[in-house]
Amino acid sequence: MKRSSKARPPLSALELEVMDLVWGLGESTSAGIVEAFTKRRPLAPTTIRTVLSNVEEKGYLERVPTTERALRYRPSFPRQAVATQTLQQLVGRLFGGSPKAA
């Protein structure tokens, strides 16, 4: 069961970078995500896998059942929903929740 968008904790900058890649890939193995991400930015594979685990725990990714040995992920929420939530959080923090002030 998916949590509501208000219940999800915000993504860090690195988590958002990883999610951006996953949204572009759609569904992928963790190895595929690591390979694609290291082409964008050199990070240790263990770091990227830790980020994937954290993002999954926050509810933005879900595991896909598979017969492969590798973990397979897909986004749980569309990019637009996360963008809206992130913008609302930014306005809330910087402008007291007032879109007019932004």
C-alpha positions in Angstrom: 0.0 0.0 0.0 1.4 3.4 -1.0 1.6 6.1 1.6 0.0 9.5 0.8 2.2 12.2 -0.6 2.0 14.1 2.6 3.4 11.2 4.6 6.6 10.9 2.5 9.7 12.5 3.8 11.5 14.9 1.4 14.3 13.7 -0.8 17.9 14.9 -0.4 19.7 16.4 -3.4 21.5 13.0 -4.1 18.3 11.1 -3.7 16.6 13.4 -6.1 19.4 12.9 -8.6 19.0 9.1 -8.3 15.2 9.4 -8.7 15.6 11.6 -11.8 17.6 8.8 -13.3 15.1 6.1 -12.3 12.2 8.1 -13.7 14.2 8.2 -17.0 14.9 4.5 -17.0 11.5 3.4 -15.8 12.1 0.0 -14.4 15.7 -1.2 -13.9 17.9 -3.5 -11.9 20.1 -1.9 -9.2 23.1 -2.8 -11.4 21.6 -0.9 -14.3 20.9 2.1 -12.1 24.4 2.1 -10.7 25.9 1.8 -14.2 23.8 4.7 -15.6 24.4 6.9 -12.6 28.2 6.5 -12.6 28.2 7.8 -16.2 26.6 11.0 -14.9 28.6 11.3 -11.7 31.4 9.2 -10.2 30.1 7.6 -7.0 30.9 4.3 -5.4 28.3 1.6 -6.3 27.7 0.9 -2.6 26.8 4.6 -2.1 24.3 4.4 -5.0 22.8 1.2 -3.6 22.5 2.8 -0.2 20.6 5.7 -1.7 18.3 3.3 -3.5 17.6 1.6 -0.3 16.9 4.9 1.5 14.6 6.1 -1.3 12.7 2.8 -1.2 12.3 3.1 2.6 10.9 6.6 2.1 8.3 5.2 -0.3 9.5 6.7 -3.6 10.7 3.4 -5.1 9.3 -0.1 -5.0 10.9 -3.5 -5.7 9.6 -5.4 -8.7 9.1 -9.1 -8.2 11.6 -10.9 -10.4 13.4 -14.3 -10.9 16.7 -12.5 -11.4 19.3 -12.3 -8.7 19.5 -8.5 -8.9 17.0 -6.2 -7.3 14.7 -4.5 -9.7 13.1 -1.2 -9.0 10.5 1.1 -10.4 9.2 4.5 -9.3 6.3 4.4 -6.9 5.2 8.0 -7.6 5.4 10.1 -10.8 8.0 12.8 -11.2 5.3 15.5 -11.3 3.8 14.5 -7.9 7.3 14.7 -6.3 8.0 18.0 -8.0 4.8 19.5 -6.6 5.6 18.2 -3.1 9.2 19.5 -3.3 8.0 23.0 -4.4 5.4 23.1 -1.7 8.1 22.3 0.9 10.4 24.9 -0.5 7.7 27.6 -0.4 6.8 26.5 3.1 10.4 26.7 4.4 11.5 29.9 2.7 8.3 31.9 2.4 6.2 30.8 5.3 3.9 28.8 3.1 2.9 31.8 1.0 3.1 31.3 -2.8 2.5 35.1 -3.2 5.7 35.8 -1.2 7.6 33.5 -3.4 
